[in-house]
Amino acid sequence: MRCFPKIPMAACRWLGASLATVAVALLVACVPGAEPALAAPTFRLVPDATRIVRLDPPGAFSEGGMLVRVALRATNPNPIGVRLAELEGELWLNGIPAAGLRFVGGLDLPPRGAADLAVEVSVPLGRLDALLGPLTDAVAGRPLAYRVDAVVALDVLGVPTRFPAVTIARGEVRQADLLPAAPRVSFDPATTGVREARFDRVTLSIGLVVDNPGPLGFVLRAPDARLRLGDREVASVGVPAVPVAARSSATWAQEIVVSPLALGVALATQLQTAATGGAAAIDIALLGRWELDLGVLGRWNAPAGLLVSGRVD
C-alpha cells in the first residue's frame, strides 16, 4: 500500500484498515425503512451430492452411528466479493433435529457468483432412535427430507458480519444405494483349502471375505448354507453372524469335517491329492440364502441361490 510522505507505515496500515472498516460499515448500514446494502448469501441443497455416507444401525452394531454429507450451492447476491467465514446451525431430517452442523475455514464467493461446499455431519448415537422412522423410509427407497437452519457469517475486507439464524436450504433426497442388496462375497484363498485327507475323514477350511462398499452396515448370516464340491453337495455350513460395517470388509473362516463316503471315490482322491500338495483344482460353492440384519431397521433376506463360488487348488 502506498502512503503519503512523512506518515509512518504503521499509521498508514491503521488508516487502510480503518477505511476498509468504514467502507464495510457503510455497505451494511441501514437507512430507515430500507434493507441492508450487504445481503446474506442464498443457499440451495444439491440433492445428487447430499447423502448418508455411512449408517451402522444400532442393534446390529454396539457402536452404531451415522455420517451425513450435506452439499450446498452458495450464491452471493452482492456486487462485491465476500468470504463465507462460517455456517453454524442444525440439520433436520423429515422435520426431526438430527445433529449440529458447522462449516468453518472460509469459502470465497465472487461478486454475484456462486460456489459449492459440502459439510459432513456426524449424527450422535442418541439421536438415531428418534430418526428411526425417517431412516426406515430411506432404507425402503422413500425420499428423505433435509433442512438446514444456520447462522451465516461473512468476512468482507477483514470485517466480520453475522446474519440471524434462518432456514438456508431444504430439499428431498432419494438415495438408491441405501437399499439392501446381496453383499460381495468371495472365497479367501489364504484360509480356503484342504487341511487333511484321511481314509475316515476329510477336513476342509472354508474362508470368506465379505466386502461392503455401500453406506449401510449389516450383520451377515447364512444359517442354512450348503457346501458343494464339484457337482456334489457334501455338507451343511451355517455362516453365523458376521458384522460388516458400512464401507468396510470382514472375514470369516470355519473348518468342516466331511465323510469320504459323501464325497465319492473320484472327489475324495482329488482332495487327498490337494492335501498332500499335489496339483488338483476343484470347483467349490456355497448355496443358500443371505440374511442381512439391519438392527433397529429390520432384516432383509436375499433370494435363495448361489452365494459364492470359486476353486480349491
N, C-alpha and C positions, 0 to 999 in steps of 0.2 A: 504494500500500500504506500503511495506517495503522500507525503505530508508537507505542510507549509514549512518554509525555512525557519530555523531557530525554535521550533516546537519539538520537545523531546519525543523520542519514538514511543515511550511508554504512554505518554499523554495522547499521542496520535492513535495508538491502538485503543485506548479507552474511548476516544472520540468516535472511532469507527464502530465499536461495539454499541455505544450509546445511540448513534444514528440508526443502526440496524434495529435496536430495540424500539426506538421511536417509530420507525417505519412499520414494524410489525404491529405495534400498538395502534397506530393509525389505521392499519388494514383491518384489524379485528374489532375496532371501536364501533359502537352503535350510535346512530343518531336516533332521536325519539321517533318511535313508530317504524323504524327500518330494521332489516335483518343485518347480522354481522357481515362485514365485507368478506371475511375469511370463512369459507364453508367447510364443513366436515366432509371427508371422502364418503362416497357411497360404496356399498359392497354388494356383490352378487355371489350366491352359492354356486359352485361349479359341480353339478351332480356327478358327472363322469369321473371326477377325480376325488370325490368325497366318499369315504368308505370305512368300514370296520376293517382295520389292518389285522387285528388278532383278537379272537374271543375264545378263551378257555373256560367253559361253563362251570360254575360251582356245582358240586355234586359229582362231576366227573373228575375234577381236579381239586385237591385240597387248597391250592393257591390259585384259584380261578381269577380271571381278570380280563379287561378289555382295553384295547388301544384303538382310538378312532382318529382318522385323518380328516380334517375339515379344510377343503380347498375353497379359496375365496378369490374373486376378481375385484380389486380395489380401483376405483376411478376418482381422479382428482378433478373437481369442477372448477378449481381456481385458475386464474390466468398466470399464476406463478408456480414454480415447482415447490413441492413440500416433501418432507420426510415423515413417513408414518413411523413414529417412535415406539408406540405401544398399543396393544389391544389387551383389555383385561375384562373378563366377564364370565358368562356361563353358557355351557352347551346344553340344549334341551333336545330330548328325543321323544317324539309323539307327545309333546306337552309336559314331559316329566324332566325335572332337572337331573342331568347326568353327571356333570363334572365342571370344575372351574377351567377356564380357558385363558391362556396368556400367550401373547406374542411380544417379544422384545428383540432389539437388535437393529431395527430400522429397515425401512423399505422406501427407496426413492420413487416418488410419483411425479412424472413430468407435468408441465402445465397442460391442463385439460387432457391428460393422458391416463393410462391405466397400467397396472402391473399385477402379477399373480403372487399369492402367498399361500402356504399350507401350514396349518397348525396341528400338531399331534397332541391328542388329549388322552391322558390315562384315566380311565373310569375306576374309581375305588371299588373294591370288592363289596363293600357295604351297600353300594348303590345298585348293584346288579339285581337284587331281589325286587326292588321297585320297578326295574326295567324288564321284568320277566315277560310281561305281555307284549311290549314292542319288539323284544328280541325274538320271541316265538314267532311273531308275524314276519319278521325279517328272514328268519331261517325257512319259513314256509314260502318265501318268494314274494311276500307282500311289501309295498313300499314303506320306508321308514322316514318320518317327517323330522327334519333337522331345523333347529332355530338357534341363532347366536345373538345373545344380548351382551353388549360390551360398551365400556368407556373407551373412547378413541383419543389418543394423544398424538399431536403433530409437533414437529420441530421445524420452524421456519427461521432461517438465518440465525440459528442457535437459540431461538426463543421458544420455550415450550408452550403449547396451547392444548388444553384438555376440553373435551366436549362431554356433556352428560351421557349417562348410560341409556341406550336405546336398543331396540332390535335392529341389528345391522344387516342380517341376512336370514333367509329361510328358504326351504325347498324340500322336495321329496326325492329319496334315493331308493332305487330297487337294485339290490346287489345280488347278481346271479351266482357268484362264487360262494355265497353262504349256504346255498342249497346242498344238503348232504349228497355225497357221491361215493362210489366204491373207491377205497384207498388204492394207492400204488404200492403193490407188494411184490417182492422178488425173493428168490432163494439166496441166502447168504453163502457164497462159496467157501468162506472160511469156517463155517460151522455146519455145513451140509455134506454128508458123505457116509460111507460105510465104516463103522468103527470096529466091528468084529463080526466074523462069519464062522460059526461052528456047526457041527453036524446037528445040534439040537436047537440052535437059535441064531438069529442074525440081529445085530444091534445097529440101528441107523440113528444118525443125528440129523435132525431137521432144524434148520435155522432160517429165519425170515428177517428181511429188512422192510420196514413199513415207512414209507415216505408220505408226509402230509404237506403238500405245497400250498394248501389253502389257508384261509384265515380262521377256520372253525376247528378247534381242538376236539378230540373224541377219545373214547376208550374203545379199542377194537377187540371183538371176540368172534370166534367161530366154534361154538360148542359141539357141533356135530360134524366136523370135517372128516373126510376120509382120504387116506393116503393111497395114491395109485403109482405103481412102478410098472413101466412098460404098459401093457394092456390089462394089468390085474390090480384090483383093489385089495390091498393086503392088510390094512389096519385102520382103526379109528384114531383120529388125532383131535383132541379138544384143545383149541387155541384159547387160553384163558385171557383175562383182562390185560391188555397192553395199552397203557396210556400214551397217546401221541399228541403232544401239544401242537397248536397252530404253527405252521411254517417250520416244522422240525421233523426229525426222523427218530425211530425207535427200533430196537432189535428184540428178537425172541428166539429161544432155542430149546429143544427138548429131545431127549433120547427115546427111541421106540424100539421095543423088542418084538421081533416077528418070528413066527414058527416057519421053518423051511417048508413044511407041508403046505402052507398057504401060498408059498412062492412058486412052487413047481421046480422041476429039476433045472430047466434052462436058466431061469431067472436066478435061482439060488447059486448056480455055477458062476454067473456073471458077477453077482455080488461078492462071492468068495474071491474072484479074481481082483475086483476092485479093492477088497480089504487087504490083500497082500501086495498092493502097489502095481498090479498089472493094468493093462490098457482095457478099460471097459467103460462104455458110455451108456447110461440107462436113463430113459425118459422118466421124469418124476413130476407129480402133480398133486395138488390138494383140491378136493371137490367139496362143496358145501354152500354155506351162506354166511356172508359177513354181517355182523351186528355192530352198529355204532351207537355207543352210549353217550348221549349228549347231556348227561346230568339233569339239571332242572329243566332243560329244554326238551327232554323226552328221549326216545330211541328211534333209530332208523334201521330197517332190515333191507339188505340188498337182495335181489332175486337170487335163487339158488342156481349154482352152475360151477364153472371152473374158477377157483380162487387164485391160483398161481401155478405156473408150470416152469420147468427147467430141465437140467440134466445133472445126473450124478456121474462124475468122472472117476 
